[in-house]
Amino acid sequence: MTVQQQINRQILLVKRPTGVPDESCFKLVTSAMSHPENGQVLLRTRFLSVDPYMRGRMNDRKSYVAPFQLNEVLNGGVVGEVVESNSNDFARGDFAVGNLGWQDYSVAGENEVRKINPEIAPVSTALGVLGMPGLTAYFGLLDIGKPKREETVVVSGAAGAVGTVVGQIARIHGCRVVGIAGSGRKTRYLTNELGFDAAINYRDAPNLGLALNEACPNGVDIYFDNVGGDISDAVLSSINNNARIPLCGQISLYNETQIPMGPRIQPQLLTHSALMQGFIVRNYAARFDEGIRQLAVWLNEKKLKYVESVVEGLENAPKAFIGLFAGENHGKQLVKVS
């Protein structure tokens, strides 16, 4: 490697955001590049993932995963190419995915990353349809939602990385699928490209409850909740008896400085004998191989489609992350680093 390649650019979290993050919360720095020891590999970052859950880790409070530390490298899903290996499991030129830093190069233990096969699908899909978002959709819908033919499934955040897969799996299982998204371009994509039966642009709907009633004439059997807030309040008013509600995300609330008061949902759950269950995809870690195999089968059979929004350059990762909360992404948001 040249001297220039020995420099490792990194993005740090330098300020905890209040409300929506801005670029002052992040800092691009350079450091000397490390090299792998026994049982480790050096990976050059190809793609990194930006995900809404990362907003919660920017707060200094206890959650299901430890908060990011100030003045340290941010981390998340990364696909990298092995450029040096001191592991019998990896060779130079292999591709791997893991939870790594927002940086040009990462040293990782051989057990901290998973090898991916670029012949099955583009390597970027290991961060999307064949990665955490796809697995979230797979286990959340099938294990908690338990879809049955001809049931009605409503998905909020339907044009995002998780929502697009949820809707398509529901269609594979013979359900009526209704997506909720934030633009006409997104709703047209859901119906015209992904086969959703109906899609609602919540920004344009004068009365979301009425729009839901029109799109779901037989009520809602499964609500896959990615957003929370007013949208979820409206959907919950339309649930059927024995409805199932996989609770995946609450992106509408992540930047709130005070949690707003909403309808009390317990009466709806009680009177409809409904199930609402929160979940974290890592709860299913022991079954990830099962999920990836099935998702890959559907992908190769053309039953699953995916779309990626790609921002170029490590230095633009904060901008891509901030854009999530304005709905700028279409499908999976990625940053192409090299």
Secondary structure, 3 states (H helix, E strand, C coil): CCCHHHEEEEEEECCCCCCCCCHHHEEEEEEECCCCCCCEEEEEEEEEECCCCHHHHCCCCCCCCCCCCCCEECEEEEEEEEEEECCCCCCCCCEEEEEEECECEEEEECCCEEEECCCCCCHHHHHCCCCHHHHHHHHHHHHHHCCCCCCEEEEECCCEHHHHHHHHHHHHCCCEEEEEECCHHHHHHHHHCCCCCEEEECCCCCCHHHHHHHHCCCCEEEEEECCCHHHHHHHHCCEEEEEEEEECCCHHHCCCCCCCCCCCCHHHHHHCCCEEEECCHHHHHHHHHHHHHHHHHHHHCCCCCCCEEEEECHHHHHHHHHHHHHCCCCEEEEEECC
